[in-house]
Amino acid sequence: MKSKAEKKVQVRNAFLASVVSIVISAGAALVAGFVLKLGVLCSILVFAIVFALTLAALIYVWKTTDLIRKILYLLYCIKHPAKSRRFYCSCCNRTLEGFIELGYSKDSERFDSKRFMKQKQDVICPFCYSAPRQRIQAVWLEANMSTVKDSRILCFAPEYSMMKWFRRNGIKVTTADLFDSKAELKLDITNIDLPDESYDVVICNHVLEHVSSYENALTELNRILVDKGLLIVSFPLDEGLDTVFEQEASTPEYRIRLFGQVDHVRIFGRDSAEILTSFGFDVQAINISEMPENILPVVGPADYDSNQIYICRKVLNE
């Protein structure tokens, strides 16, 4: 789900694309009318055709390439000289003057604002929208490149920032989601329609808090991994909870009150590593204290965003 700030960015981009298309189309229509003297109807037709083609081209460029972001980053670097860009996004490989807020704490339709109090909000990359957990994961992957470089990798609910990291490092990833039409595979994580031992690495970031049964999901994730295969997993974790908390919540308002977010159905606690171990994994948590400070490896933006990532090695079957 996109935040209000992300939606505003989309609206802004759509508006800019429309303005550029209108300007180019108007220029083409003027050439057709006054230079080529094709008449009013032909000029209108030229305007409509050029507008449609230009807008389609701009949308294609924005969605399928990084060209526009590169242009925006060039302007950003002109405005912010290198000496002021002390922060770094390990996902999109850009140095930054700082990270930004995305207005989660003010989005009462989706979030419980109390869960954002006293937490740092300016933690989002302005170009790929990575959060601390994605940047932490990117740093770990960079240090463990041999683990993923030639592996069969399946990623559930792919995040743009992480896909950006994989693409720029030339690593092939198969994407999966039950509802996202852009994903390559339509899969229910609680009942995965894949053979046993299909993948070497599975990435599952902030998915288990949404599904009907995290137990079924972890069982299935273990099944589709090869022996000694790797599950990289994260989820909302409340350090104030001893164990996972889940309760039937029939309304969005109740889910927000119970779990802090409208589309969550549970929140995990301090025994998360033990839970993962019980599903047949040897579990290690990424040591966040060893992460570079310039990627901002902090708790936030919500108090359940501990940004803890677990590296789970499937236990060898006897």
C-alpha positions as a Markdown table, in Angstrom:
| # | Residue | x | y | z |
|---|---|---|---|---|
| 1 | Met | 0.0 | 0.0 | 0.0 |
| 2 | Lys | 1.3 | 3.4 | -0.9 |
| 3 | Ser | 1.4 | 6.3 | 1.5 |
| 4 | Lys | -0.3 | 9.6 | 0.8 |
| 5 | Ala | 3.2 | 11.1 | 0.1 |
| 6 | Glu | 3.9 | 8.4 | -2.5 |
| 7 | Lys | 0.5 | 9.0 | -4.1 |
| 8 | Lys | 1.3 | 12.8 | -4.2 |
| 9 | Val | 4.5 | 12.0 | -6.0 |
| 10 | Gln | 2.6 | 9.9 | -8.5 |
| 11 | Val | 0.1 | 12.7 | -9.1 |
| 12 | Arg | 3.0 | 15.2 | -9.5 |
| 13 | Asn | 4.7 | 12.9 | -12.0 |
| 14 | Ala | 1.5 | 12.4 | -14.0 |
| 15 | Phe | 0.9 | 16.2 | -14.0 |
| 16 | Leu | 4.5 | 16.9 | -15.2 |
| 17 | Ala | 4.2 | 14.2 | -17.9 |
| 18 | Ser | 0.9 | 15.7 | -19.1 |
| 19 | Val | 2.3 | 19.2 | -19.2 |
| 20 | Val | 5.4 | 18.1 | -21.2 |
| 21 | Ser | 3.2 | 16.2 | -23.6 |
| 22 | Ile | 0.9 | 19.2 | -24.1 |
| 23 | Val | 3.8 | 21.5 | -24.8 |
| 24 | Ile | 5.4 | 19.1 | -27.4 |
| 25 | Ser | 2.0 | 18.4 | -29.0 |
| 26 | Ala | 1.2 | 22.1 | -29.2 |
| 27 | Gly | 4.5 | 22.7 | -30.9 |
| 28 | Ala | 3.8 | 19.9 | -33.4 |
| 29 | Ala | 0.3 | 21.2 | -34.1 |
| 30 | Leu | 1.6 | 24.8 | -34.7 |
| 31 | Val | 4.1 | 23.4 | -37.2 |
| 32 | Ala | 1.4 | 21.4 | -38.9 |
| 33 | Gly | -1.0 | 24.4 | -39.0 |
| 34 | Phe | 1.3 | 27.4 | -39.8 |
| 35 | Val | 4.4 | 25.9 | -41.4 |
| 36 | Leu | 3.0 | 22.9 | -43.3 |
| 37 | Lys | -0.4 | 24.6 | -43.7 |
| 38 | Leu | -2.4 | 21.4 | -43.2 |
| 39 | Gly | -5.5 | 23.1 | -41.8 |
| 40 | Val | -7.2 | 23.2 | -38.4 |
| 41 | Leu | -8.6 | 19.6 | -38.4 |
| 42 | Cys | -5.2 | 18.2 | -39.4 |
| 43 | Ser | -3.5 | 20.3 | -36.7 |
| 44 | Ile | -6.0 | 19.0 | -34.0 |
| 45 | Leu | -5.3 | 15.4 | -35.2 |
| 46 | Val | -1.6 | 16.0 | -35.0 |
| 47 | Phe | -1.9 | 17.4 | -31.5 |
| 48 | Ala | -4.0 | 14.4 | -30.4 |
| 49 | Ile | -1.6 | 11.8 | -31.9 |
| 50 | Val | 1.6 | 13.5 | -30.7 |
| 51 | Phe | 0.1 | 14.0 | -27.2 |
| 52 | Ala | -0.9 | 10.3 | -26.9 |
| 53 | Leu | 2.5 | 9.1 | -28.2 |
| 54 | Thr | 4.5 | 11.5 | -26.0 |
| 55 | Leu | 2.6 | 10.6 | -22.9 |
| 56 | Ala | 2.9 | 6.9 | -23.6 |
| 57 | Ala | 6.6 | 7.3 | -24.1 |
| 58 | Leu | 7.1 | 9.2 | -20.9 |
| 59 | Ile | 5.1 | 6.7 | -18.9 |
| 60 | Tyr | 7.2 | 3.9 | -20.5 |
| 61 | Val | 10.5 | 5.6 | -19.7 |
| 62 | Trp | 9.4 | 6.3 | -16.1 |
| 63 | Lys | 8.3 | 2.7 | -15.4 |
| 64 | Thr | 10.9 | 0.7 | -17.3 |
| 65 | Thr | 14.0 | 2.8 | -17.0 |
| 66 | Asp | 15.9 | 4.8 | -14.4 |
| 67 | Leu | 16.4 | 7.7 | -16.8 |
| 68 | Ile | 14.1 | 10.2 | -15.2 |
| 69 | Arg | 15.4 | 9.4 | -11.7 |
| 70 | Lys | 19.0 | 9.9 | -13.0 |
| 71 | Ile | 18.0 | 13.3 | -14.3 |
| 72 | Leu | 16.4 | 14.2 | -11.0 |
| 73 | Tyr | 19.5 | 13.0 | -9.1 |
| 74 | Leu | 21.8 | 15.0 | -11.4 |
| 75 | Leu | 19.7 | 18.1 | -10.5 |
| 76 | Tyr | 19.8 | 17.0 | -6.8 |
| 77 | Cys | 23.6 | 16.8 | -6.9 |
| 78 | Ile | 23.9 | 20.3 | -8.5 |
| 79 | Lys | 21.8 | 21.6 | -5.6 |
| 80 | His | 23.6 | 19.6 | -2.9 |
| 81 | Pro | 27.4 | 19.4 | -3.4 |
| 82 | Ala | 29.3 | 16.2 | -2.6 |
| 83 | Lys | 30.6 | 17.5 | 0.8 |
| 84 | Ser | 27.0 | 17.9 | 2.1 |
| 85 | Arg | 25.9 | 14.4 | 0.9 |
| 86 | Arg | 26.9 | 12.4 | 4.0 |
| 87 | Phe | 24.3 | 9.7 | 3.7 |
| 88 | Tyr | 24.1 | 6.8 | 1.4 |
| 89 | Cys | 21.4 | 4.6 | -0.1 |
| 90 | Ser | 22.8 | 1.1 | -0.5 |
| 91 | Cys | 19.8 | 0.1 | -2.6 |
| 92 | Cys | 20.1 | 2.7 | -5.5 |
| 93 | Asn | 23.7 | 3.6 | -4.9 |
| 94 | Arg | 23.2 | 7.3 | -4.3 |
| 95 | Thr | 24.8 | 9.7 | -1.9 |
| 96 | Leu | 22.3 | 12.0 | -0.1 |
| 97 | Glu | 22.1 | 15.1 | 2.0 |
| 98 | Gly | 19.6 | 13.3 | 4.0 |
| 99 | Phe | 16.6 | 10.9 | 4.0 |
| 100 | Ile | 13.0 | 12.1 | 3.9 |
| 101 | Glu | 9.6 | 11.5 | 5.6 |
| 102 | Leu | 6.7 | 10.0 | 3.7 |
| 103 | Gly | 4.0 | 11.2 | 6.0 |
| 104 | Tyr | 3.1 | 7.8 | 7.6 |
| 105 | Ser | 2.5 | 9.3 | 11.0 |
| 106 | Lys | -0.1 | 11.7 | 9.5 |
| 107 | Asp | -1.9 | 9.0 | 7.5 |
| 108 | Ser | -4.7 | 8.1 | 10.0 |
| 109 | Glu | -6.6 | 6.1 | 7.4 |
| 110 | Arg | -3.8 | 3.5 | 7.3 |
| 111 | Phe | -1.7 | 3.9 | 10.5 |
| 112 | Asp | -2.0 | 4.4 | 14.2 |
| 113 | Ser | -0.1 | 7.7 | 14.7 |
| 114 | Lys | 0.8 | 6.7 | 18.3 |
| 115 | Arg | 3.1 | 4.0 | 16.9 |
| 116 | Phe | 5.2 | 6.7 | 15.2 |
| 117 | Met | 5.7 | 8.9 | 18.2 |
| 118 | Lys | 9.3 | 9.3 | 19.4 |
| 119 | Gln | 10.6 | 7.4 | 16.3 |
| 120 | Lys | 12.7 | 9.0 | 13.6 |
| 121 | Gln | 10.5 | 9.8 | 10.5 |
| 122 | Asp | 13.1 | 11.0 | 8.0 |
| 123 | Val | 14.4 | 7.6 | 7.1 |
| 124 | Ile | 13.2 | 7.1 | 3.5 |
| 125 | Cys | 15.4 | 7.4 | 0.3 |
| 126 | Pro | 13.9 | 10.2 | -1.9 |
| 127 | Phe | 14.8 | 8.3 | -5.1 |
| 128 | Cys | 14.0 | 4.6 | -4.5 |
| 129 | Tyr | 12.0 | 5.0 | -1.3 |
| 130 | Ser | 14.1 | 2.4 | 0.6 |
| 131 | Ala | 13.5 | 2.2 | 4.3 |
| 132 | Pro | 16.2 | 1.2 | 6.8 |
| 133 | Arg | 15.5 | -2.5 | 6.5 |
| 134 | Gln | 16.0 | -2.5 | 2.8 |
| 135 | Arg | 19.3 | -0.7 | 3.1 |
| 136 | Ile | 20.4 | -3.1 | 5.8 |
| 137 | Gln | 19.6 | -6.0 | 3.6 |
| 138 | Ala | 21.4 | -4.5 | 0.6 |
| 139 | Val | 24.6 | -4.0 | 2.7 |
| 140 | Trp | 24.4 | -7.7 | 3.9 |
| 141 | Leu | 23.8 | -8.9 | 0.4 |
| 142 | Glu | 26.8 | -6.9 | -0.8 |
| 143 | Ala | 29.0 | -8.6 | 1.8 |
| 144 | Asn | 27.6 | -12.0 | 0.9 |
| 145 | Met | 27.5 | -11.7 | -2.8 |
| 146 | Ser | 28.7 | -15.3 | -3.4 |
| 147 | Thr | 25.6 | -16.6 | -1.6 |
| 148 | Val | 23.2 | -15.1 | -4.1 |
| 149 | Lys | 25.2 | -14.4 | -7.2 |
| 150 | Asp | 24.4 | -17.7 | -9.0 |
| 151 | Ser | 21.4 | -18.8 | -7.0 |
| 152 | Arg | 17.8 | -19.4 | -7.9 |
| 153 | Ile | 16.1 | -16.6 | -6.0 |
| 154 | Leu | 12.4 | -16.1 | -5.3 |
| 155 | Cys | 11.2 | -12.8 | -3.9 |
| 156 | Phe | 7.7 | -12.5 | -2.4 |
| 157 | Ala | 6.1 | -9.0 | -2.6 |
| 158 | Pro | 9.1 | -7.5 | -4.4 |
| 159 | Glu | 10.0 | -4.0 | -3.3 |
| 160 | Tyr | 11.3 | -1.5 | -5.9 |
| 161 | Ser | 14.3 | -0.6 | -3.8 |
| 162 | Met | 15.5 | -4.2 | -3.5 |
| 163 | Met | 14.8 | -5.0 | -7.1 |
| 164 | Lys | 16.9 | -1.9 | -8.0 |
| 165 | Trp | 19.8 | -3.4 | -6.0 |
| 166 | Phe | 19.4 | -6.8 | -7.7 |
| 167 | Arg | 19.3 | -5.3 | -11.2 |
| 168 | Arg | 22.3 | -3.1 | -10.8 |
| 169 | Asn | 24.3 | -6.1 | -9.5 |
| 170 | Gly | 23.1 | -8.3 | -12.4 |
| 171 | Ile | 21.4 | -10.8 | -10.3 |
| 172 | Lys | 18.3 | -12.6 | -11.6 |
| 173 | Val | 15.3 | -12.7 | -9.2 |
| 174 | Thr | 11.9 | -14.3 | -9.8 |
| 175 | Thr | 9.1 | -12.3 | -8.3 |
| 176 | Ala | 6.0 | -13.6 | -6.7 |
| 177 | Asp | 2.8 | -12.1 | -5.3 |
| 178 | Leu | -0.8 | -13.1 | -4.9 |
| 179 | Phe | -2.3 | -9.8 | -6.0 |
| 180 | Asp | 0.4 | -7.7 | -7.7 |
| 181 | Ser | -0.1 | -8.2 | -11.5 |
| 182 | Lys | 3.5 | -7.1 | -12.1 |
| 183 | Ala | 4.9 | -10.1 | -10.3 |
| 184 | Glu | 6.1 | -13.0 | -12.5 |
| 185 | Leu | 4.4 | -15.7 | -10.4 |
| 186 | Lys | 1.0 | -15.5 | -8.8 |
| 187 | Leu | 1.5 | -17.5 | -5.6 |
| 188 | Asp | -0.3 | -17.8 | -2.2 |
| 189 | Ile | 2.6 | -18.0 | 0.3 |
| 190 | Thr | 0.5 | -20.1 | 2.6 |
| 191 | Asn | 0.0 | -22.7 | -0.1 |
| 192 | Ile | 2.8 | -22.3 | -2.6 |
| 193 | Asp | 2.1 | -24.0 | -6.0 |
| 194 | Leu | 5.8 | -25.0 | -6.6 |
| 195 | Pro | 7.6 | -28.3 | -6.3 |
| 196 | Asp | 9.7 | -29.1 | -3.2 |
| 197 | Glu | 13.3 | -27.7 | -3.2 |
| 198 | Ser | 12.6 | -25.2 | -6.1 |
| 199 | Tyr | 14.8 | -22.4 | -4.9 |
| 200 | Asp | 18.2 | -21.7 | -3.3 |
| 201 | Val | 17.2 | -18.4 | -1.7 |
| 202 | Val | 13.8 | -17.0 | -0.8 |
| 203 | Ile | 13.3 | -13.4 | 0.2 |
| 204 | Cys | 10.2 | -12.5 | 2.2 |
| 205 | Asn | 10.1 | -8.9 | 3.6 |
| 206 | His | 7.1 | -7.8 | 5.6 |
| 207 | Val | 4.7 | -10.4 | 4.2 |
| 208 | Leu | 4.0 | -12.7 | 7.2 |
| 209 | Glu | 2.1 | -9.9 | 9.1 |
| 210 | His | -0.5 | -9.9 | 6.2 |
| 211 | Val | -1.3 | -13.5 | 5.6 |
| 212 | Ser | -4.0 | -15.8 | 7.1 |
| 213 | Ser | -1.4 | -18.2 | 8.7 |
| 214 | Tyr | 2.2 | -17.4 | 9.2 |
| 215 | Glu | 2.7 | -21.0 | 10.3 |
| 216 | Asn | 1.5 | -22.3 | 6.9 |
| 217 | Ala | 3.7 | -19.7 | 5.2 |
| 218 | Leu | 6.9 | -20.7 | 7.0 |
| 219 | Thr | 6.2 | -24.4 | 6.4 |
| 220 | Glu | 5.8 | -23.7 | 2.7 |
| 221 | Leu | 8.9 | -21.5 | 2.6 |
| 222 | Asn | 10.9 | -24.3 | 4.1 |
| 223 | Arg | 9.5 | -26.8 | 1.7 |
| 224 | Ile | 10.4 | -25.0 | -1.5 |
| 225 | Leu | 14.0 | -24.3 | -0.3 |
| 226 | Val | 16.8 | -26.8 | -1.1 |
| 227 | Asp | 18.6 | -28.3 | 1.8 |
| 228 | Lys | 20.8 | -25.6 | 3.4 |
| 229 | Gly | 18.8 | -23.1 | 1.3 |
| 230 | Leu | 18.5 | -19.5 | 2.6 |
| 231 | Leu | 15.3 | -17.7 | 3.8 |
| 232 | Ile | 15.9 | -13.9 | 4.2 |
| 233 | Val | 12.9 | -12.7 | 6.2 |
| 234 | Ser | 11.7 | -9.6 | 8.1 |
| 235 | Phe | 8.4 | -8.5 | 9.6 |
| 236 | Pro | 7.1 | -5.9 | 12.1 |
| 237 | Leu | 8.5 | -6.7 | 15.5 |
| 238 | Asp | 7.4 | -5.1 | 18.8 |
| 239 | Glu | 10.1 | -5.4 | 21.4 |
| 240 | Gly | 7.5 | -4.9 | 24.0 |
| 241 | Leu | 5.8 | -8.2 | 23.2 |
| 242 | Asp | 7.0 | -11.6 | 24.5 |
| 243 | Thr | 5.6 | -13.4 | 21.4 |
| 244 | Val | 3.5 | -13.0 | 18.4 |
| 245 | Phe | 0.2 | -11.2 | 18.9 |
| 246 | Glu | -2.8 | -11.9 | 16.7 |
| 247 | Gln | -6.5 | -11.5 | 17.2 |
| 248 | Glu | -9.6 | -11.5 | 15.0 |
| 249 | Ala | -10.2 | -7.9 | 13.8 |
| 250 | Ser | -13.2 | -7.4 | 11.5 |
| 251 | Thr | -12.8 | -3.7 | 10.8 |
| 252 | Pro | -10.0 | -1.6 | 9.5 |
| 253 | Glu | -10.2 | 0.7 | 12.5 |
| 254 | Tyr | -9.8 | -2.3 | 14.8 |
| 255 | Arg | -6.8 | -3.6 | 12.9 |
| 256 | Ile | -5.1 | -0.2 | 13.1 |
| 257 | Arg | -5.7 | -0.1 | 16.9 |
| 258 | Leu | -4.5 | -3.7 | 17.5 |
| 259 | Phe | -1.5 | -3.8 | 15.1 |
| 260 | Gly | -0.8 | -0.3 | 14.1 |
| 261 | Gln | -1.6 | -0.6 | 10.4 |
| 262 | Val | -4.8 | -1.3 | 8.5 |
| 263 | Asp | -3.5 | -4.3 | 6.5 |
| 264 | His | -1.8 | -6.1 | 9.3 |
| 265 | Val | -3.3 | -9.1 | 11.1 |
| 266 | Arg | -0.5 | -9.8 | 13.6 |
| 267 | Ile | 2.6 | -8.4 | 15.1 |
| 268 | Phe | 5.7 | -10.4 | 16.2 |
| 269 | Gly | 7.6 | -10.2 | 19.4 |
| 270 | Arg | 10.9 | -10.9 | 21.0 |
| 271 | Asp | 10.8 | -14.7 | 20.5 |
| 272 | Ser | 10.8 | -14.3 | 16.7 |
| 273 | Ala | 14.1 | -16.1 | 16.2 |
| 274 | Glu | 12.8 | -19.1 | 18.2 |
| 275 | Ile | 9.6 | -19.2 | 16.1 |
| 276 | Leu | 11.7 | -19.3 | 12.9 |
| 277 | Thr | 13.9 | -22.0 | 14.4 |
| 278 | Ser | 10.9 | -24.2 | 15.2 |
| 279 | Phe | 10.1 | -24.3 | 11.5 |
| 280 | Gly | 13.3 | -26.0 | 10.6 |
| 281 | Phe | 15.8 | -23.2 | 10.2 |
| 282 | Asp | 19.1 | -22.3 | 11.7 |
| 283 | Val | 18.5 | -18.6 | 12.4 |
| 284 | Gln | 20.9 | -15.7 | 12.7 |
| 285 | Ala | 19.9 | -12.0 | 13.0 |
| 286 | Ile | 21.8 | -9.4 | 11.1 |
| 287 | Asn | 23.8 | -7.4 | 13.6 |
| 288 | Ile | 22.4 | -3.9 | 12.9 |
| 289 | Ser | 25.0 | -2.3 | 15.2 |
| 290 | Glu | 27.7 | -3.3 | 12.7 |
| 291 | Met | 25.9 | -1.6 | 9.8 |
| 292 | Pro | 27.4 | 1.7 | 8.5 |
| 293 | Glu | 25.8 | 4.8 | 10.1 |
| 294 | Asn | 25.4 | 6.6 | 6.8 |
| 295 | Ile | 22.6 | 4.2 | 5.7 |
| 296 | Leu | 20.7 | 5.1 | 8.8 |
| 297 | Pro | 20.1 | 1.7 | 10.4 |
| 298 | Val | 17.6 | 3.0 | 13.0 |
| 299 | Val | 14.3 | 1.9 | 14.5 |
| 300 | Gly | 11.5 | 3.5 | 12.6 |
| 301 | Pro | 9.5 | 5.0 | 11.2 |
| 302 | Ala | 7.1 | 3.1 | 13.5 |
| 303 | Asp | 7.9 | 1.5 | 16.8 |
| 304 | Tyr | 7.2 | -1.9 | 15.3 |
| 305 | Asp | 9.8 | -1.2 | 12.6 |
| 306 | Ser | 12.7 | -2.7 | 14.4 |
| 307 | Asn | 14.2 | -3.3 | 11.0 |
| 308 | Gln | 15.5 | -6.7 | 12.2 |
| 309 | Ile | 16.3 | -9.1 | 9.4 |
| 310 | Tyr | 16.7 | -12.8 | 9.9 |
| 311 | Ile | 19.0 | -15.0 | 7.9 |
| 312 | Cys | 17.5 | -18.5 | 8.1 |
| 313 | Arg | 19.4 | -21.5 | 6.8 |
| 314 | Lys | 17.2 | -24.6 | 6.1 |
| 315 | Val | 18.4 | -27.4 | 8.3 |
| 316 | Leu | 19.7 | -30.4 | 6.3 |
| 317 | Asn | 17.2 | -33.2 | 6.2 |
| 318 | Glu | 18.5 | -36.5 | 7.6 |
